[in-house]
Amino acid sequence: MDALFSIALPRQAYTVAVVRDILDTLLVRGGLCRGCVDDILLAVSEACANAVDHGDPAHEYTVETDLGSRWCDVRVSHVGKAAPDRSFSERFTGDRPSFPGFESISGRGILLMRYLMDEVAFEIEPRTTVLLRKRRTACDRPLEEPRSTRATKYALL
């Protein structure tokens, strides 16, 4: 069984905590261990904070979660512009991420996402999107098989 979840939120700082609370409940009930849930929540918080801070001119951002039997995928996206700096996208995709300087006030969130998640990807078109992927491990309970084969879907708009 897959559990699908999608929520659209205004680009305001308080919504990062809302996403964390909702996603925490979904992931725990979906059988993920506390350590994996905490890793996902921190990485998603960073991605959401980036959408809130840098998602101009978008008025909202979207968080979509697909909790399957082997993976947990979370996509944070908005229709705002991505940072024009080429090194920005390379921090998501490069083999050797660039570290921000000691005096830098930003840039650490991407490193956290890459450290905490098994896969991190960045797309610019058609929406600016961060894909965060965590492998389900032996410490996680398997999702229970439903009586039907239809996926469970949740949506808050």
N, C-alpha and C positions, 0 to 999 in steps of 0.2 A: 504494500500500500504506500502511496505517496501522499504527503500532506502538503497542500499548496496554500500559500498565504500571500496576500497583497494588500498594501495600504498606501494611500496617498496622503501626504501631510503638508501643511504650510511650511515654508522655509523659515522657521523660527526655532530658536535654541531649545525651548522647552520640549519640542517634539522628539529630540534625541532620547530623552528619558522615557517618553511614551513608547517609542520603538523598542527600547531595551526591555521594558516591563512586559510588553506583549510577546516579544520574541522569546524571552526567558520562559514564560509559561508554555508556549508552543514547543520549544525544544525539550524542556523537562518532561512534559507529557508525551512527547514523541520518543522518549527513551534515551536521550543523550545523557552521558555522565556529567556531573557538575563541572569538572575541569574543562571538558570540551565546550560546554555551554558558556562558561566564563570566557574562554578564548574567542568564541564566536561573537559574544556580546561586546567585548572590547574592540574587536576588529570592525564590527558593524557600527559601533558608536563613532569610531574614527571616520568611517566612510560617510555617515550621516552628518557629522559635524562639518566635513569638507563640503558636502552638498549645501548645507545651510550657509556656510561662510563664503563659498565661491560659486554658487549656482546662479548668479545674475545672468540674465534678467528673469529667470524662471520664478514663479510665485510658489511653486510646490515641488516636492520630490517624492519619489516612489520607492518603497522597499518591497521586494518580492522574495519569498522564500519557498524553496522546493526541498522538502525533507523526504528523501528516499531511503531505500534499504541499505545503500552503500555510501551515499553522499548527502551532505547538507549544502545546498547552494543558496546564497543570498546575493541579490542584485540591488544595488542602490543607484538610482538614476534620476536625472533631471534634464530639462531641455535647455538649460543655460549653457554658456560657453565653457569649454575646458580651458585650462591654463595654456597660453600660447607657447610657453617655454618647452622646447623639445626635451630637455632633461626631465621634465615632469613626467611624461609618459614613459620615459626610459627607466624611471625609478620603479614603475609597476612591472615592466617587462624585461629589463636587462638582467643578464646573468650576475653582474656585479653591481648591486645598487650603490648609488652615490649617497654618502652620508652628509647630512647638513652640518655646517660649521657650528662651533660651540656658541657663537653669538646669534645664530639663526633662531628665529622665533617660530619657524614652521618647518615641515618636511619630515618630522619624526613619525607621523601617523602612518605613512606609507610603509615605512620600515616595520612598524608594529604589525600592520596587516600582513605583510609578507612573512614575518616571523611566526605569527599565531595561526595562520591558515595554511592548508596544504597547497592551494593554488590561489593566485590573485591575478586578475586580468583587468585591463582598462580599455574601454571602447569610447570613441568620440562620436561616431555616427550610428544610428540616427539620433540617439540620445547620449549624453555623457553618462557612462555607466561603469561602475566598479563591480566586478564579479568576485565574490569571496566563496571559496569552496573548502569544506572540511570533510575529510574521510571519516565515516563511522568506524569505530574501533571495537575491539573485544570488550572494552569496559562499558559500551553502550548496549542497552536492551534493544532487541529487534522490534521494528514496528509490527504491531499485530495485524494479521491478515483480516480484512473485512469480509463480510459475507458476499458482497458484490465486488467486482473488479474496478469500480469507478473510484477515482481519486477524490479525497476529501478536499474541498476548497473553502477558503476563508477569505473574505474581502471586507475591508472597512474603507469607505470612501467619504 
